[in-house]
Amino acid sequence: MLAIAMVVKSEKLGDPARELLTRCKRGDPEAFRMFVHQYRSAVFSLLSRVLGKGHPQLEDLEQEVFLRAYRAFPRFRLDHEARTSTWLLTIATRLAFNELRRRAFEAVQLDASVELRDLRTPEVERSRRELGRAIEAAAATLSDDQRAAFALAEFHGWSSAEIAHALQISENTVKTRLFRARARMRLLLAPWSSGAI
């Protein structure tokens, strides 16, 4: 979550960000290395949330996202309304869905990458691990479509419009999927509920 916030915060396309993207458009390899470094954790986080953190192709798909971005950079519009992260994570989302369709992936677990460390007591740690497993189990019961919309909204802070664009569906469909995903998660996590979901 922190990595995503940092990416979005840096995207007010001031001179340094615009200069980096301009250099990437020109095919500057050093600029592209910097671009990859800036967005790598966001791409990996999205892929692992949609496909599951144990998916064997995560690193290959991450590389494929940046390869496609590299190829698309000459056509990238600096004056476009969409944020750079939205453009890049849209590529990642579509690759993830292609992989889901290709492999008919079974159960997907959410990446517990945002885990707060509090070593006050062993009971607190055990409770957090149990909650993490409960969230993974609940998310695994969602359909692929619902899980993707849920991950983009809840973990990446995307708007319904951004999700609709990435998944190539209507905003109403996004809202329906989110409503159903959240209702399912609330139901399954009722014993843990503190009003956070």
C-alpha positions in Angstrom: 0.0 0.0 0.0 2.9 2.3 0.9 4.6 1.7 -2.5 1.3 2.5 -4.3 0.9 5.7 -2.3 4.5 6.8 -3.1 4.0 6.1 -6.8 0.7 8.1 -7.0 2.2 10.9 -4.9 5.1 11.3 -7.3 2.8 11.5 -10.4 1.9 15.1 -10.3 4.2 15.1 -13.4 6.6 17.8 -12.3 9.7 18.4 -14.2 11.7 15.4 -13.0 8.8 12.9 -13.6 8.1 14.4 -17.0 11.8 14.4 -17.9 12.0 10.7 -17.0 9.0 9.8 -19.1 10.3 11.9 -22.0 13.6 10.0 -21.8 11.8 6.7 -21.7 9.9 7.7 -24.8 13.2 8.3 -26.6 14.4 4.8 -25.6 17.0 5.9 -23.0 17.9 2.6 -21.2 19.1 4.4 -18.0 15.8 6.2 -17.8 13.8 3.0 -18.3 15.8 1.3 -15.5 14.8 4.2 -13.2 11.2 3.8 -14.4 11.2 0.1 -13.6 12.8 0.7 -10.2 10.0 3.3 -9.4 7.1 1.1 -10.4 8.3 -2.5 -9.8 6.8 -3.0 -6.4 3.4 -1.7 -7.5 3.4 -4.1 -10.5 4.5 -7.1 -8.5 2.0 -6.3 -5.7 -0.9 -6.1 -8.2 0.1 -9.3 -10.0 0.5 -11.2 -6.7 -2.9 -10.0 -5.4 -4.7 -11.1 -8.6 -2.9 -14.3 -9.2 -1.8 -15.3 -5.7 1.5 -14.8 -4.1 2.7 -18.4 -4.8 1.9 -18.2 -8.5 4.9 -19.7 -10.4 4.9 -17.1 -13.2 4.9 -13.9 -11.1 8.4 -12.8 -12.0 8.0 -13.7 -15.6 4.7 -11.7 -15.8 6.3 -8.8 -14.1 9.1 -8.7 -16.7 6.5 -9.0 -19.5 4.6 -6.0 -18.1 7.7 -3.9 -18.4 8.6 -5.3 -21.8 5.2 -4.3 -23.1 5.6 -0.9 -21.5 9.0 -0.5 -23.1 7.5 -1.3 -26.5 4.6 1.0 -26.0 6.6 4.0 -24.7 7.1 5.6 -28.2 3.3 5.9 -28.4 2.9 7.0 -24.7 1.2 10.4 -24.4 2.6 12.7 -21.7 -0.5 14.9 -21.9 -2.9 12.0 -21.4 -5.3 12.3 -18.4 -4.5 8.8 -17.0 -1.7 8.6 -14.5 1.4 6.6 -15.4 0.7 4.0 -12.7 -2.8 3.5 -14.1 -1.5 2.9 -17.6 1.2 0.5 -16.3 -1.1 -1.4 -13.9 -3.7 -1.7 -16.6 -1.1 -3.6 -18.6 -0.4 -5.8 -15.5 -4.1 -6.4 -15.0 -4.7 -7.5 -18.5 -1.7 -9.9 -18.4 -2.9 -11.3 -15.1 -6.4 -12.0 -16.6 -4.8 -13.6 -19.7 -2.9 -15.9 -17.3 -6.0 -16.7 -15.3 -7.8 -17.7 -18.4 -4.9 -19.6 -19.9 -4.3 -21.7 -16.8 -7.8 -21.8 -15.2 -6.0 -20.9 -12.0 -7.7 -22.6 -8.9 -7.7 -20.7 -5.7 -5.9 -17.4 -5.5 -4.6 -16.0 -2.2 -4.3 -12.3 -1.5 -0.8 -11.2 -0.9 -0.3 -10.2 2.8 2.4 -7.8 1.8 1.0 -5.0 4.1 1.5 -6.8 7.4 1.9 -4.7 10.5 4.5 -5.9 12.9 3.6 -5.6 16.5 5.6 -7.9 18.8 3.9 -6.9 22.0 2.5 -10.4 22.7 2.6 -13.7 21.0 -1.3 -13.7 21.1 -1.4 -10.5 19.0 0.9 -12.1 16.4 -1.1 -15.3 16.4 -4.3 -13.4 16.0 -2.9 -11.4 13.1 -1.7 -14.5 11.3 -5.1 -16.1 11.8 -6.8 -13.1 10.4 -4.5 -13.1 7.4 -5.3 -16.7 6.7 -9.0 -15.9 7.1 -8.8 -13.0 4.6 -6.8 -15.3 2.1 -9.4 -18.0 2.4 -12.3 -15.6 2.0 -10.7 -14.0 -1.1 -10.1 -17.4 -2.6 -13.9 -18.0 -2.6 -14.4 -14.9 -4.8 -14.7 -15.3 -8.6 -11.7 -14.2 -10.6 -13.6 -11.1 -11.8 -14.7 -10.1 -8.3 -11.2 -10.7 -6.8 -9.5 -8.5 -9.4 -12.0 -5.6 -8.9 -11.7 -6.0 -5.1 -7.9 -6.0 -5.2 -7.7 -2.9 -7.5 -10.2 -1.0 -5.4 -9.1 -2.0 -1.9 -5.4 -2.5 -2.2 -4.5 0.0 -5.0 -7.1 2.6 -4.4 -8.4 2.7 -8.0 -11.7 4.4 -8.9 -14.5 2.5 -10.5 -13.7 4.3 -13.8 -10.0 3.2 -13.7 -11.1 -0.4 -12.9 -13.6 -0.3 -15.7 -11.0 0.9 -18.1 -8.4 -1.8 -17.0 -10.9 -4.7 -17.1 -12.7 -3.4 -20.2 -16.1 -3.5 -18.6 -18.7 -0.8 -17.6 -18.5 1.1 -14.4 -21.9 -0.4 -13.3 -20.4 -3.9 -13.7 -17.4 -2.8 -11.6 -19.8 -1.5 -8.9 -21.8 -4.8 -9.0 -18.6 -6.9 -8.7 -17.3 -4.7 -5.8 -20.6 -4.9 -4.0 -20.8 -8.6 -4.2 -17.1 -9.1 -3.3 -17.4 -6.9 -0.3 -20.6 -8.5 0.8 -19.0 -12.0 0.5 -15.9 -10.8 2.4 -18.0 -9.3 5.2 -20.0 -12.5 5.5 -17.0 -14.8 5.7 -15.0 -12.5 8.0 -17.9 -11.7 10.3 -16.2 -13.4 13.3 -13.2 -11.0 12.8 -15.3 -7.9 11.9 -14.5 -4.6 13.4 -16.2 -2.6 10.8 -13.0 -2.3 8.7 -14.2 -4.1 5.6 
